[in-house]
Amino acid sequence: MSTVTAPVALRPTVARTFLAMMAREVRVMRRSFLSTFLRVILQPLLFVFVFAYVMPKLGTAGGGAGFAAGRGGPTFSTILVPGLIASSIVMQAMMAVIFPLMMELSWQRSITDRALAPLPIPLLAVQKIVSAGLQGLIGGLLVFPAVLFIHAKGQAPSVHIDNWPMFVLVMVAGSLLASSGGLLLGTLIDPQKIQVLFALVLLPMTMLGCVYYPWAALHHIRWLQIAVLLNPIVYMSEGLRAVLTPQLDHMPVWVVLAVLVGGTALLCWLAMRTFTRRVLT
């Protein structure tokens, strides 16, 4: 006599749940691609238009820093490429995790639904970091068309990827570092004081992140050159400078990689702890 056994329901595994949540994020990004593209490209597009097109037309490219073409130095657009990519990665990755998190932790309280998924809460934090890091990575890649094709005559940037593994590592580590920092800040800052984040964190990080000048150019202001070492954008800019514009002075590669990889691990660990505490309270 044969017996028919009922099919055993497949229990969701942590890996399958994680991948399903990432697939959901990708679908959301795909549906809002146009708005995301405009948000990502607008800021670097304006900077490139002003510094690489308008100012050279007015004869003021380089800002007196000694980098302008015609004095034996690289064009200012060459200096802009690594820095604008780095700043775009940071801005997009941090905003991609901070603003949704603020809504989930405050009036929507939708974070409770996410916490009910068969996934440990620390891994839910990792999922948010990876998702925001992916958006930051895409944001950085979208900057390339702007900086490569918008410039005045004779102001074309001179960039070339000499080391592809290094380029990929800096881009990925920088994106995860920025998203980890964004999750950490999002769990520490009161949602009602979000404007403080821009005034005291994001704006100074961008202006003092060696975006518009190499770190080595600050040797005349030694105290500032040392102070900006606390800024993660500095290491992203210098790492990209090492692989895209190696003809310019840049930090030692081992220093850049040590800070990016070590900083990502540290911030990710701290963000998981603070995120778990916020969700459970």
Salt bridges, closest charged atoms under 4 A:
GLU25 OE2 - ARG24 NH1 3.56
GLU25 OE2 - ARG114 NH2 3.50
GLU104 OE2 - ARG114 NH2 3.90
GLU104 OE1 - LYS128 NZ 2.71
ASP162 OD1 - HIS160 NE2 3.65
GLU238 OE2 - ARG241 NH1 2.69
